């Protein structure tokens, strides 16, 4: 009798625990209560301006902290009334996608970034891991998904703001521009593109723009205090003279799995790395480092006529860092 009663109690407890587990693993309800409970302090939208997110190195089927980052991205977009999302590449690890029907589109993208405020345009570029698969499929997915926007390997977007300012955003494919890939067999596909043609196009876009702000997005950083510290001189030699010579305000990259703001002495361009969309790696303080942290997260960018405000947000919804670039409109 005693054993039967104990067994019944144990079974009852197991049922309760099982029910709790099912409840916790159920679908997230995105209602007003959710957004009251989840709020990023000191994060405010830019009146009459532009607000967007920058995410990099993310596609890992929800592993590491990808899901947590996705949830707080949705919160950030809700608070900012965000306009769109930018990716800095390495959208699918480790070997890209096979086609527009690859299951990774569902397991790494559609089913992860499913918060209601993440259904805005995603402006994507290619990373080196994307080139290990069918990179053309990521361009073609533009015609499958309403929110995925990658019309070509490189492209530009001009945005007029309500306060009269304007923003030129240039989305690069830095893989064929990176000298270190010229003799690597696993990145042979990157060399099929005419790099000189892309560079001529970049110079034309920047030289012929009267935009208030010029922002360039590429996968490879020109400066890094992470894993590739001291190994970015090749791509820096290709791009830095162009960015500096055409008065670019900010360059956003990924590739390094962390969050960084680098400002080399004498440089006009502010260099940001947002590559902490899932897995992270160690960083260190270097001579050009303004901020660096080995935490999963993403960047938010707010732009109006007077300033650009860049913030780093962690995978637990904390404001880690913010930096303002002032614009002299005199």
C-alpha positions, 0 to 999 in steps of 0.5 A, a space after each residue: 500500500 505504501 509503495 503504491 501511494 509513493 508511486 502515485 505521488 511520483 507519477 503525479 509529480 512527473 505529470 506536473 513537471 511534464 506539463 510545466 515543461 510543455 508550457 515553457 516550451 510552447 510558442 511565445 506570445 507576443 502581446 502587450 504584456 510581453 513587451 512590458 516585461 521585455 524592455 531595453 533601457 535607454 533605447 529610444 527611436 530617432 524622431 524623423 530619422 532612421 532606425 535599423 539593426 545590424 546583425 552578423 554571423 548568425 545562422 546556426 539553427 538556433 544554437 549558441 545564443 541565436 534564439 536569445 539574440 533574435 528575441 531581443 532584436 524583436 524587442 529593439 525593433 518594437 521600441 525603435 519602430 525599426 525600419 529594417 535589418 542589415 546582416 553583415 554576412 555568414 548567414 548560414 554556417 558552416 557551408 551556406 545553403 544548397 538551394 532556395 529550398 534548403 531546410 536551413 532557410 526554415 531552421 536558421 532564419 524563418 523559425 528563429 526570427 519570427 517575432 512580429 517586428 522582425 518582419 521588416 526588410 532584411 538587407 543581406 550580404 554574403 560572408 565567406 561561409 555563404 560562399 561554401 554553399 550555393 551563394 546564388 540561392 541567397 540572391 534568388 531567395 529574394 524572390 521567395 521571401 518578402 522580407 529577404 532582400 539581396 538583389 545582387 552580390 553588391 548593391 546600394 540603397 538611398 534613403 530620404 529622411 523626414 527631417 530632410 537628411 539622406 543616407 546612402 547605404 552601400 552593401 559590398 561583397 568583400 569576399 572577392 576583394 579580400 586578397 587572402 582568398 585568392 589562393 584558398 581552394 575552399 573559397 575559389 568561388 569568390 574569385 569568379 567575380 570581377 573585383 575591379 568592377 565592384 571597386 569601380 562601382 563602389 567609387 562611382 556610388 560614393 563619388 556621385 552621392 550628395 547624401 548627408 550620411 554615407 554608410 558602407 556594409 561589408 563582411 570583412 573588418 578593416 580593423 579587429 581586436 579579435 581572432 584576426 588581429 593583425 591579419 586584416 591588412 589585405 582587405 584594409 589596403 583595398 578598401 580604406 583609401 576608398 572609404 577615407 577618400 570619399 568621406 564615408 562616415 561608418 563601416 559596418 562589418 562582421 566576420 569576427 564573432 563579437 561586438 567592436 568599435 574601432 577608431 584608428 588615429 587619424 581615421 575619419 571612418 568609424 569602424 563597427 563590428 557586429 558579428 555576435 549573432 550566435 557564437 562568440 570569441 574572445 577579444 582584447 584591447 588594442 591601440 585602436 579599440 574604443 570598445 570590444 566585448 565577447 558577448 552575443 548581441 547586435 547593433 542598433 543604428 539611429 540616424 537623423 540630420 544631426 547625428 548617427 547613434 550606434 548602440 550594442 545590445 546584448 543577448 539578455 537585453 542590456 545596452 552595452 555601449 553607445 557612440 554618437 557621430 555628429 554631423 556638421 550641417 553648417 
